[in-house]
Amino acid sequence: MTNHPVLMFIHIGMGSLALLAGAGAMTFRKGSRPHRRAGSVFFIAMLIMSSLGAYLAFIEPDFGTAIMGALTFYLVATAWMTVIRKEGESGRFEIVAMAVAAGLAVAALTCGLEAADSAKGRMHGYPAGFYYIVAGILASMAFLDVRLILRHGIAGAQRLVRHLWRMGFALFIAAGSLFLGQPAVFPEPIRGVALRSAPVIMVIGLTIFWLVRVLSTGWYRKQAAVQDEPGIRQGIRWRGRGGAAGAPGQSAP
């Protein structure tokens, strides 16, 4: 990766921006202007960071990291599209996303088998078990995508849940990659695992909090702004069959 310093610099910068924006989106009141703006910044920064990370890792080669970068991109893109789509609506994007998840699952499984057959039981530094776990996660996501396609979309609380856990999972991967995977970038006094684990645990806790709140309280029904989750409509125009999403006179999903 050191052969591409400019791309690496952008990757690191976008990752740092995504973590800050993600923290804001997690903590700001849902539907508020700060939340919408933080969500838009998080979305863009995560797509740039994950795509560059996957590319740089692939040409290294480091297939384990490349698959995780592609998984992060997939999570953010599908979480975003979940709230861009109208309730009970799906299309080509979901079919492509399902195919991507299934393809990544096969790639991860193949890497796991090769790692298991190697002398050290590893491939590019990752053990076979890591690849098998990632393959299982990706296969599960592909299955969920198939269900969504067959049901012609998703609605109600489940729609917001799909958005929340996928964005939360993407933020968890980004936070874990930095705080747990790069101890050398931190000053010596805070290199302890306990301190570096705190942000990752906070991401998990906040994601669970919002999932429980949505599923158990019906809170989302009282939030008119939830129709704009995560606020991307205010910052990014998406053109579909009905014109620009969020345009005057067009209802948000």
C-alpha positions as CSV (number, residue, x, y, z in Angstrom):
1,M,0.0,0.0,0.0
2,T,3.0,2.3,0.5
3,N,3.4,2.4,-3.3
4,H,0.2,4.6,-3.5
5,P,0.8,7.3,-0.9
6,V,-1.9,9.6,-2.3
7,L,-4.6,7.0,-2.2
8,M,-3.5,5.9,1.2
9,F,-3.7,9.5,2.5
10,I,-7.2,9.9,1.1
11,H,-8.2,6.5,2.6
12,I,-7.0,7.5,6.0
13,G,-8.5,11.0,5.8
14,M,-11.9,9.6,4.7
15,G,-11.7,7.0,7.4
16,S,-11.1,9.6,10.1
17,L,-13.9,11.8,8.8
18,A,-16.3,8.8,8.7
19,L,-15.6,7.9,12.3
20,L,-16.3,11.5,13.4
21,A,-19.4,11.7,11.3
22,G,-20.6,8.3,12.4
23,A,-20.2,9.2,16.0
24,G,-22.3,12.3,15.4
25,A,-25.0,10.4,13.5
26,M,-25.2,7.9,16.3
27,T,-25.6,10.5,19.1
28,F,-27.5,13.4,17.5
29,R,-31.3,13.4,17.8
30,K,-32.7,11.3,14.9
31,G,-34.2,13.5,12.2
32,S,-32.4,16.7,13.5
33,R,-30.4,18.8,11.1
34,P,-27.0,17.8,12.7
35,H,-28.0,14.2,12.4
36,R,-28.9,14.5,8.7
37,R,-25.7,16.3,7.9
38,A,-23.6,13.8,9.8
39,G,-25.3,11.0,8.1
40,S,-24.6,12.4,4.7
41,V,-21.0,13.0,5.5
42,F,-20.7,9.5,7.0
43,F,-22.2,7.9,3.9
44,I,-19.9,9.6,1.4
45,A,-16.7,9.2,3.5
46,M,-17.4,5.5,4.1
47,L,-17.9,4.8,0.5
48,I,-14.6,6.5,-0.5
49,M,-12.7,5.0,2.4
50,S,-13.9,1.4,1.9
51,S,-13.6,1.4,-1.8
52,L,-10.0,2.7,-1.7
53,G,-9.2,0.3,1.2
54,A,-10.5,-2.7,-0.8
55,Y,-8.6,-1.6,-3.9
56,L,-5.3,-1.0,-2.1
57,A,-5.6,-4.3,-0.2
58,F,-6.4,-6.2,-3.4
59,I,-3.3,-5.1,-5.3
60,E,-1.1,-5.6,-2.2
61,P,-2.4,-8.4,-2.2
62,D,-4.2,-8.8,1.1
63,F,-7.5,-10.6,0.3
64,G,-8.7,-10.6,3.9
65,T,-8.6,-6.8,4.2
66,A,-9.9,-6.4,0.6
67,I,-13.0,-8.5,1.4
68,M,-13.6,-6.5,4.6
69,G,-13.4,-3.3,2.6
70,A,-15.9,-4.6,0.0
71,L,-18.2,-5.8,2.8
72,T,-18.1,-2.3,4.4
73,F,-19.0,-0.7,1.1
74,Y,-21.8,-3.1,0.6
75,L,-23.2,-2.4,4.1
76,V,-23.2,1.3,3.7
77,A,-24.7,1.2,0.2
78,T,-27.5,-1.2,1.1
79,A,-28.3,0.7,4.3
80,W,-28.5,3.9,2.4
81,M,-30.7,2.4,-0.3
82,T,-33.0,0.9,2.3
83,V,-34.2,4.4,3.3
84,I,-34.0,5.9,-0.2
85,R,-36.5,3.3,-1.5
86,K,-40.2,3.7,-0.8
87,E,-41.7,1.2,1.5
88,G,-42.5,-2.0,-0.2
89,E,-40.2,-1.2,-3.2
90,S,-37.1,-3.0,-4.6
91,G,-35.4,-3.2,-7.9
92,R,-32.2,-3.9,-9.8
93,F,-30.0,-2.4,-7.0
94,E,-31.1,-5.0,-4.5
95,I,-30.5,-7.8,-7.1
96,V,-27.0,-6.5,-7.7
97,A,-26.3,-6.1,-4.0
98,M,-27.4,-9.7,-3.3
99,A,-25.1,-11.0,-6.1
100,V,-22.2,-9.0,-4.6
101,A,-22.7,-10.4,-1.2
102,A,-23.0,-13.9,-2.5
103,G,-19.8,-13.4,-4.6
104,L,-17.9,-12.1,-1.6
105,A,-19.1,-15.0,0.4
106,V,-17.7,-17.4,-2.2
107,A,-14.4,-15.5,-2.3
108,A,-14.1,-15.5,1.5
109,L,-14.9,-19.3,1.6
110,T,-12.2,-19.9,-1.1
111,C,-9.6,-17.9,0.9
112,G,-10.5,-19.9,4.0
113,L,-10.0,-23.2,2.2
114,E,-6.7,-22.1,0.9
115,A,-5.6,-20.9,4.3
116,A,-6.6,-24.2,5.9
117,D,-4.5,-26.0,3.2
118,S,-1.4,-23.8,3.7
119,A,1.5,-24.8,5.9
120,K,0.8,-22.1,8.5
121,G,-3.0,-22.3,8.3
122,R,-3.1,-18.7,7.2
123,M,-3.6,-16.6,4.1
124,H,-2.2,-13.0,4.0
125,G,-2.0,-13.1,7.8
126,Y,-5.6,-14.2,8.5
127,P,-6.5,-17.7,9.8
128,A,-8.9,-19.9,8.0
129,G,-11.5,-19.4,10.7
130,F,-11.6,-15.6,10.0
131,Y,-12.5,-16.3,6.4
132,Y,-15.1,-18.8,7.3
133,I,-16.8,-16.4,9.7
134,V,-16.8,-13.6,7.1
135,A,-18.2,-16.0,4.5
136,G,-21.0,-17.0,6.9
137,I,-21.9,-13.3,7.5
138,L,-21.9,-12.5,3.9
139,A,-24.0,-15.5,3.0
140,S,-26.5,-14.5,5.7
141,M,-26.7,-11.0,4.2
142,A,-27.2,-12.4,0.7
143,F,-30.1,-14.5,2.1
144,L,-31.7,-11.4,3.7
145,D,-31.4,-9.6,0.4
146,V,-33.1,-12.5,-1.4
147,R,-36.0,-12.3,1.1
148,L,-36.3,-8.6,0.6
149,I,-36.4,-9.1,-3.2
150,L,-39.0,-11.8,-3.0
151,R,-41.1,-9.6,-0.7
152,H,-40.8,-6.7,-3.1
153,G,-39.2,-4.4,-0.5
154,I,-39.5,-3.8,3.2
155,A,-41.6,-1.5,5.4
156,G,-42.3,-0.4,8.9
157,A,-39.9,-0.9,11.8
158,Q,-38.0,-3.6,9.9
159,R,-37.0,-1.1,7.3
160,L,-35.4,1.2,9.8
161,V,-33.9,-1.8,11.6
162,R,-32.2,-2.9,8.4
163,H,-30.8,0.6,7.9
164,L,-29.6,0.9,11.5
165,W,-27.8,-2.5,11.9
166,R,-26.1,-2.2,8.5
167,M,-24.8,1.3,9.2
168,G,-23.8,0.3,12.7
169,F,-22.0,-2.8,11.5
170,A,-20.1,-0.7,8.9
171,L,-19.1,1.8,11.7
172,F,-18.1,-1.1,13.9
173,I,-15.7,-2.4,11.1
174,A,-14.2,1.0,10.6
175,A,-13.7,1.7,14.3
176,G,-12.3,-1.8,14.9
177,S,-9.9,-1.5,12.0
178,L,-8.4,1.7,13.5
179,F,-8.6,1.3,17.3
180,L,-7.9,-2.5,17.4
181,G,-6.1,-3.1,14.2
182,Q,-3.6,-0.1,14.3
183,P,-2.2,0.2,17.8
184,A,1.0,1.7,16.5
185,V,-0.7,5.0,15.5
186,F,-1.7,5.7,19.1
187,P,0.6,7.2,21.8
188,E,2.1,4.7,24.2
189,P,0.0,5.6,27.2
190,I,-3.3,4.7,25.4
191,R,-2.1,1.6,23.5
192,G,-3.7,-0.7,26.1
193,V,-6.4,-2.9,24.7
194,A,-8.9,-1.7,27.2
195,L,-8.6,1.9,26.2
196,R,-8.6,1.2,22.5
197,S,-11.6,-1.1,22.8
198,A,-13.8,1.6,24.4
199,P,-14.9,3.3,21.1
200,V,-15.6,0.0,19.5
201,I,-17.8,-1.0,22.5
202,M,-19.6,2.3,22.3
203,V,-20.5,1.7,18.7
204,I,-21.9,-1.7,19.6
205,G,-23.8,-0.3,22.5
206,L,-25.4,2.6,20.6
207,T,-26.4,0.3,17.7
208,I,-28.1,-2.1,20.1
209,F,-29.8,0.8,21.9
210,W,-31.4,2.2,18.7
211,L,-32.4,-1.3,17.5
212,V,-34.1,-2.1,20.8
213,R,-35.8,1.3,20.9
214,V,-37.1,0.9,17.4
215,L,-38.3,-2.7,17.9
216,S,-39.8,-2.4,21.4
217,T,-41.3,1.1,21.7
218,G,-42.8,2.0,18.4
219,W,-40.7,5.2,18.8
220,Y,-40.1,5.5,15.1
221,R,-43.8,6.1,14.3
222,K,-43.7,9.3,16.3
223,Q,-40.7,10.7,14.4
224,A,-41.9,12.4,11.3
225,A,-38.2,13.0,10.4
226,V,-37.6,9.2,10.3
227,Q,-38.8,9.3,6.7
228,D,-35.6,11.2,5.9
229,E,-33.3,8.7,7.7
230,P,-30.4,9.2,7.6
231,G,-31.0,12.5,6.0
232,I,-29.3,11.8,2.8
233,R,-32.2,13.1,0.8
234,Q,-31.2,16.6,1.9
235,G,-27.7,16.3,0.6
236,I,-27.8,13.8,-2.3
237,R,-30.3,13.7,-5.0
238,W,-31.3,10.2,-6.2
239,R,-33.2,10.0,-9.5
240,G,-35.6,7.2,-10.0
241,R,-38.7,6.5,-11.9
242,G,-40.6,9.2,-10.1
243,G,-37.9,11.9,-10.5
244,A,-35.6,13.3,-7.9
245,A,-36.0,11.8,-4.5
246,G,-37.0,14.4,-2.0
247,A,-38.2,16.8,-4.6
248,P,-41.3,19.0,-3.8
249,G,-44.5,17.1,-4.0
250,Q,-42.9,13.7,-3.8
251,S,-43.2,11.8,-0.5
252,A,-40.2,10.2,1.1
253,P,-40.3,6.5,1.9
